[in-house]
Protein backbone atom coordinates (compact mmCIF):
# COMPACT_ATOMS: atom_id res chain seq x y z
CA UNK A 1 0.00 0.00 0.00
CA UNK A 2 1.20 3.57 -0.70
CA UNK A 3 2.78 5.38 2.21
CA UNK A 4 0.62 8.21 3.53
CA UNK A 5 1.28 11.36 5.55
CA UNK A 6 -0.35 9.56 8.47
CA UNK A 7 2.30 6.83 8.17
CA UNK A 8 5.07 9.46 8.18
CA UNK A 9 3.50 11.15 11.21
CA UNK A 10 3.27 7.86 13.12
CA UNK A 11 6.86 6.98 12.26
CA UNK A 12 8.10 10.36 13.51
CA UNK A 13 5.80 10.75 16.49
CA UNK A 14 4.30 14.01 15.22
CA UNK A 15 0.87 15.05 13.95
CA UNK A 16 -0.24 14.65 10.35
CA UNK A 17 -0.64 18.43 10.08
CA UNK A 18 3.01 18.85 11.10
CA UNK A 19 4.09 16.54 8.26
CA UNK A 20 1.82 18.37 5.82
CA UNK A 21 3.19 21.78 6.78
CA UNK A 22 6.83 20.66 6.53
CA UNK A 23 6.30 19.07 3.12
CA UNK A 24 4.57 22.23 1.87
CA UNK A 25 7.58 24.43 2.66
CA UNK A 26 6.72 25.64 6.16
CA UNK A 27 9.50 23.85 8.01
CA UNK A 28 10.63 27.16 9.51
CA UNK A 29 7.73 26.82 11.95
CA UNK A 30 9.30 23.76 13.57
CA UNK A 31 12.57 22.82 15.24
CA UNK A 32 15.32 21.66 12.89
CA UNK A 33 15.37 18.18 14.48
CA UNK A 34 11.67 17.70 13.69
CA UNK A 35 12.14 18.80 10.07
CA UNK A 36 15.11 16.48 9.61
CA UNK A 37 13.20 13.57 11.18
CA UNK A 38 10.31 14.04 8.76
CA UNK A 39 12.63 14.42 5.75
CA UNK A 40 14.48 11.22 6.66
CA UNK A 41 11.19 9.36 7.11
CA UNK A 42 9.96 10.54 3.70
CA UNK A 43 13.07 9.07 2.09
CA UNK A 44 13.15 5.89 4.18
CA UNK A 45 9.48 5.01 3.78
CA UNK A 46 9.28 6.11 0.14
CA UNK A 47 6.43 8.58 0.50
CA UNK A 48 5.15 10.10 -2.75
CA UNK A 49 2.38 12.58 -3.44
CA UNK A 50 -0.37 11.58 -5.87
CA UNK A 51 0.79 14.06 -8.50
CA UNK A 52 -2.36 13.95 -10.62
CA UNK A 53 -4.61 14.57 -7.64
CA UNK A 54 -2.30 17.30 -6.38
CA UNK A 55 -2.30 19.09 -9.75
CA UNK A 56 -6.09 18.94 -10.00
CA UNK A 57 -6.58 20.09 -6.43
CA UNK A 58 -3.92 22.85 -6.26
CA UNK A 59 -2.75 23.58 -9.81
CA UNK A 60 0.80 22.65 -8.75
CA UNK A 61 3.04 20.03 -10.31
CA UNK A 62 5.87 19.55 -7.82
CA UNK A 63 8.49 21.00 -10.18
CA UNK A 64 11.06 23.66 -9.25
CA UNK A 65 12.88 25.27 -12.19
CA UNK A 66 16.60 25.84 -11.64
CA UNK A 67 17.93 28.52 -14.01
CA UNK A 68 21.70 28.71 -14.40
CA UNK A 69 22.58 32.14 -15.73
CA UNK A 70 25.58 33.26 -17.74
CA UNK A 71 27.47 34.02 -14.51
CA UNK A 72 26.39 31.14 -12.31
CA UNK A 73 28.28 29.13 -9.72
CA UNK A 74 26.92 25.62 -9.34
CA UNK A 75 29.41 23.15 -7.85
CA UNK A 76 28.33 19.49 -7.81
CA UNK A 77 27.86 19.62 -4.04
CA UNK A 78 25.27 22.38 -4.35
CA UNK A 79 23.43 20.80 -7.29
CA UNK A 80 23.21 17.47 -5.46
CA UNK A 81 22.02 19.18 -2.27
CA UNK A 82 19.27 21.05 -4.16
CA UNK A 83 18.03 17.83 -5.76
CA UNK A 84 18.04 16.06 -2.40
CA UNK A 85 16.28 18.94 -0.62
CA UNK A 86 13.57 19.01 -3.28
CA UNK A 87 13.14 15.23 -3.22
CA UNK A 88 12.86 15.25 0.57
CA UNK A 89 9.85 17.54 0.13
CA UNK A 90 8.47 15.41 -2.72
CA UNK A 91 9.47 17.81 -5.50
CA UNK A 92 11.90 17.58 -8.37
CA UNK A 93 14.30 20.00 -10.06
CA UNK A 94 14.17 20.85 -13.78
CA UNK A 95 17.38 22.58 -14.88
CA UNK A 96 17.86 25.03 -17.76
CA UNK A 97 20.81 27.14 -18.90
CA UNK A 98 19.15 30.11 -20.63
CA UNK A 99 21.17 32.80 -22.38
CA UNK A 100 20.81 36.41 -21.32
CA UNK A 101 18.74 36.94 -24.45
CA UNK A 102 16.32 34.15 -23.50
CA UNK A 103 16.06 35.38 -19.91
CA UNK A 104 15.03 38.79 -21.23
CA UNK A 105 12.56 37.42 -23.81
CA UNK A 106 9.03 38.19 -22.63
CA UNK A 107 7.54 35.48 -24.86
CA UNK A 108 10.08 32.64 -24.99
CA UNK A 109 10.93 32.64 -21.27
CA UNK A 110 7.35 32.05 -20.04
CA UNK A 111 6.90 29.39 -22.74
CA UNK A 112 9.96 27.50 -21.51
CA UNK A 113 8.79 27.56 -17.91
CA UNK A 114 5.30 26.43 -18.91
CA UNK A 115 6.88 23.45 -20.67
CA UNK A 116 8.51 22.55 -17.35
CA UNK A 117 5.21 22.85 -15.45
CA UNK A 118 7.27 24.79 -12.93
CA UNK A 119 5.66 25.94 -9.69
CA UNK A 120 8.55 28.25 -8.82
CA UNK A 121 12.05 29.32 -9.83
CA UNK A 122 15.51 29.10 -8.29
CA UNK A 123 17.98 31.28 -10.18
CA UNK A 124 21.74 31.04 -9.93
CA UNK A 125 23.12 34.24 -11.46
CA UNK A 126 25.71 35.38 -8.96
CA UNK A 127 26.44 38.90 -10.22
CA UNK A 128 25.53 41.46 -12.86
CA UNK A 129 22.27 39.91 -13.99
CA UNK A 130 20.86 42.10 -16.81
CA UNK A 131 18.11 44.47 -15.70
CA UNK A 132 15.97 43.33 -18.63
CA UNK A 133 16.19 39.71 -17.46
CA UNK A 134 15.29 40.68 -13.90
CA UNK A 135 12.25 42.55 -15.17
CA UNK A 136 11.02 39.54 -17.16
CA UNK A 137 11.59 37.16 -14.23
CA UNK A 138 9.74 39.49 -11.86
CA UNK A 139 6.81 39.66 -14.27
CA UNK A 140 6.37 35.92 -14.70
CA UNK A 141 4.05 35.63 -11.74
CA UNK A 142 6.03 32.68 -10.32
CA UNK A 143 7.68 32.65 -6.89
CA UNK A 144 11.41 33.24 -7.29
CA UNK A 145 14.45 32.72 -5.06
CA UNK A 146 17.94 33.94 -5.94
CA UNK A 147 20.74 31.62 -4.82
CA UNK A 148 24.21 32.73 -3.70
CA UNK A 149 23.31 36.39 -4.21
CA UNK A 150 23.19 39.09 -1.55
CA UNK A 151 19.82 40.85 -1.73
CA UNK A 152 17.49 42.24 0.94
CA UNK A 153 14.62 40.05 -0.28
CA UNK A 154 14.12 36.76 -2.06
CA UNK A 155 17.65 35.38 -1.74
CA UNK A 156 19.65 32.73 0.12
CA UNK A 157 23.42 32.94 0.45
CA UNK A 158 26.29 31.80 2.70
CA UNK A 159 27.25 34.18 5.50
CA UNK A 160 30.72 34.95 4.13
CA UNK A 161 31.27 37.74 6.65
CA UNK A 162 30.92 35.14 9.42
CA UNK A 163 33.06 32.76 7.37
CA UNK A 164 35.86 35.31 7.21
CA UNK A 165 35.73 35.71 10.97
CA UNK A 166 35.72 31.95 11.42
CA UNK A 167 38.95 31.29 9.52
CA UNK A 168 40.77 34.20 11.18
CA UNK A 169 39.67 33.12 14.64
CA UNK A 170 40.93 29.60 13.85
CA UNK A 171 44.43 31.00 13.28
CA UNK A 172 44.26 33.34 16.27
CA UNK A 173 43.40 30.42 18.56
CA UNK A 174 46.51 28.67 17.26
CA UNK A 175 48.62 31.60 18.45
CA UNK A 176 49.34 33.26 15.12
CA UNK A 177 49.93 37.01 15.24
CA UNK A 178 51.35 37.62 11.76
CA UNK A 179 48.40 36.73 9.53
CA UNK A 180 47.77 37.61 5.89
CA UNK A 181 44.81 37.04 3.59
CA UNK A 182 45.01 36.42 -0.15
CA UNK A 183 41.54 37.21 -1.46
CA UNK A 184 40.97 38.61 -4.96
CA UNK A 185 38.78 41.57 -5.81
CA UNK A 186 35.73 40.88 -7.91
CA UNK A 187 32.01 41.51 -8.35
CA UNK A 188 30.73 38.74 -6.07
CA UNK A 189 29.81 39.83 -2.54
CA UNK A 190 31.70 36.93 -0.91
CA UNK A 191 35.14 38.34 -1.73
CA UNK A 192 34.74 41.60 0.20
CA UNK A 193 32.70 39.95 2.95
CA UNK A 194 35.35 37.31 3.63
CA UNK A 195 38.11 39.92 3.66
CA UNK A 196 36.10 42.18 5.98
CA UNK A 197 35.20 39.33 8.32
CA UNK A 198 38.83 38.25 8.66
CA UNK A 199 39.91 41.86 9.26
CA UNK A 200 37.24 42.35 11.94
CA UNK A 201 38.28 39.19 13.81
CA UNK A 202 41.94 40.20 13.75
CA UNK A 203 41.16 43.77 14.82
CA UNK A 204 39.11 42.48 17.75
CA UNK A 205 42.17 40.50 18.86
CA UNK A 206 44.48 43.47 18.40
CA UNK A 207 46.29 41.74 15.53
CA UNK A 208 46.98 43.51 12.22
CA UNK A 209 45.90 41.66 9.08
CA UNK A 210 47.99 42.04 5.95
CA UNK A 211 45.83 41.86 2.83
CA UNK A 212 46.84 40.88 -0.67
CA UNK A 213 44.06 41.76 -3.12
CA UNK A 214 44.20 41.48 -6.91
CA UNK A 215 41.77 41.08 -9.79
CA UNK A 216 40.14 37.68 -10.14
CA UNK A 217 41.47 37.52 -13.71
CA UNK A 218 45.08 37.95 -12.54
CA UNK A 219 47.37 35.49 -14.44
CA UNK A 220 48.65 32.63 -12.29
CA UNK A 221 52.31 33.66 -12.69
CA UNK A 222 51.53 37.15 -11.35
CA UNK A 223 49.48 35.66 -8.52
CA UNK A 224 52.35 33.40 -7.46
CA UNK A 225 54.85 36.28 -7.70
CA UNK A 226 52.62 38.48 -5.52
CA UNK A 227 52.29 35.80 -2.84
CA UNK A 228 56.03 35.14 -2.99
CA UNK A 229 56.74 38.83 -2.37
CA UNK A 230 54.34 38.74 0.58
CA UNK A 231 56.18 35.75 2.09
CA UNK A 232 59.74 36.91 1.36
CA UNK A 233 60.19 39.58 4.05
CA UNK A 234 61.81 39.11 7.44
CA UNK A 235 58.46 39.83 9.08
CA UNK A 236 56.64 37.45 6.75
CA UNK A 237 53.25 36.05 7.79
CA UNK A 238 53.21 32.82 9.74
CA UNK A 239 49.69 32.04 8.54
CA UNK A 240 47.76 32.73 5.37
CA UNK A 241 44.04 32.77 4.57
CA UNK A 242 43.24 31.70 1.01
CA UNK A 243 40.04 32.26 -0.94
CA UNK A 244 39.96 29.44 -3.49
CA UNK A 245 42.09 26.70 -5.03
CA UNK A 246 44.02 29.20 -7.18
CA UNK A 247 45.23 31.03 -4.06
CA UNK A 248 46.05 27.78 -2.27
CA UNK A 249 48.19 26.61 -5.19
CA UNK A 250 49.90 30.02 -5.39
CA UNK A 251 50.68 29.92 -1.66
CA UNK A 252 52.15 26.43 -1.83
CA UNK A 253 54.29 27.18 -4.88
CA UNK A 254 55.48 30.51 -3.48
CA UNK A 255 56.38 28.92 -0.14
CA UNK A 256 58.22 26.09 -1.88
CA UNK A 257 60.27 28.54 -3.96
CA UNK A 258 61.37 30.28 -0.76
CA UNK A 259 62.27 27.04 1.01
CA UNK A 260 59.46 27.38 3.54
CA UNK A 261 58.11 24.17 5.07
CA UNK A 262 54.35 23.69 5.34
CA UNK A 263 52.87 23.85 7.91
CA UNK A 264 55.95 24.39 10.11
CA UNK A 265 56.81 27.79 8.59
CA UNK A 266 53.43 28.72 7.14
CA UNK A 267 49.96 27.64 8.21
CA UNK A 268 47.15 27.66 5.64
CA UNK A 269 43.38 27.88 5.98
CA UNK A 270 40.75 28.82 3.42
CA UNK A 271 37.33 28.24 1.87
CA UNK A 272 36.07 25.45 -0.35
CA UNK A 273 33.16 23.43 -1.71
CA UNK A 274 34.87 20.20 -0.68
CA UNK A 275 37.96 19.23 1.37
CA UNK A 276 40.94 20.74 -0.47
CA UNK A 277 43.39 17.99 -1.34
CA UNK A 278 45.63 19.26 -4.10
CA UNK A 279 48.78 17.29 -5.00
CA UNK A 280 48.24 15.12 -1.94
CA UNK A 281 48.31 18.00 0.55
CA UNK A 282 44.97 18.62 2.29
CA UNK A 283 44.24 22.00 3.84
CA UNK A 284 42.20 23.27 6.76
CA UNK A 285 39.15 25.07 5.46
CA UNK A 286 35.69 26.42 6.08
CA UNK A 287 33.40 24.26 3.96
CA UNK A 288 30.78 26.30 2.15
CA UNK A 289 27.40 25.42 3.71
CA UNK A 290 25.78 24.23 0.49
CA UNK A 291 23.60 21.52 2.04
CA UNK A 292 22.04 23.97 4.48
CA UNK A 293 21.77 26.66 1.79
CA UNK A 294 20.00 24.25 -0.56
CA UNK A 295 17.56 23.21 2.15
CA UNK A 296 16.84 26.87 3.02
CA UNK A 297 16.38 27.74 -0.67
CA UNK A 298 13.88 24.96 -1.33
CA UNK A 299 12.03 25.61 1.92
CA UNK A 300 11.81 29.33 1.17
CA UNK A 301 10.57 28.74 -2.37
CA UNK A 302 7.92 26.24 -1.27
CA UNK A 303 6.74 28.69 1.36
CA UNK A 304 6.36 31.38 -1.32
CA UNK A 305 4.53 28.93 -3.59
CA UNK A 306 2.13 28.16 -0.75
CA UNK A 307 1.83 31.94 -0.10
CA UNK A 308 2.59 31.32 3.56
CA UNK A 309 6.33 31.96 3.66
CA UNK A 310 8.42 35.09 4.11
CA UNK A 311 10.35 36.71 1.25
CA UNK A 312 13.03 38.01 3.60
CA UNK A 313 16.49 36.86 2.52
CA UNK A 314 18.33 34.25 4.53
CA UNK A 315 22.03 34.00 5.35
CA UNK A 316 23.46 30.55 6.05
CA UNK A 317 26.39 30.33 8.51
CA UNK A 318 29.53 28.29 7.99
CA UNK A 319 30.06 25.39 10.38
CA UNK A 320 33.29 24.70 12.25
CA UNK A 321 36.62 24.58 10.43
CA UNK A 322 37.52 21.22 8.86
CA UNK A 323 40.97 20.89 10.42
CA UNK A 324 43.41 18.45 8.81
CA UNK A 325 46.69 19.83 10.07
CA UNK A 326 47.68 22.46 7.50
CA UNK A 327 47.37 25.07 10.24
CA UNK A 328 49.26 24.36 13.46
CA UNK A 329 50.05 26.34 16.62
CA UNK A 330 52.76 28.88 15.88
CA UNK A 331 56.16 27.73 17.12
CA UNK A 332 55.17 24.08 17.45
CA UNK A 333 56.78 22.94 14.17
Secondary structure, DSSP 8 states (H G I E B T S, - for coil): ----HHHHHHHHTS-HHHHHHHHTT-GGGS-HHHHHHHHHHHHHHT----HHHHHHHHS--SEEEEEE-TT----HHHHHHHHHHHHHTT-EEEEE---HHHHT-TTHHHHHHHHHT-SEEEEE--S---HHHHHHHHTS-SEEEEES---SBSEEEE-HHHHHHHHHHHHHHTT--SEEEE--B-SSHHHHHHHHHHHHHHHHTT--EEEE--BTT--HHHHHHHHHHHHHSTT--SEEEE-SHHHHHHHHHHHHHTT--TTTT-EEEEEESS-EEETTEEEEEEE--HHHHHHHHHHHHHHHHTT-S--B-EEE---S-B--SSS--TT--
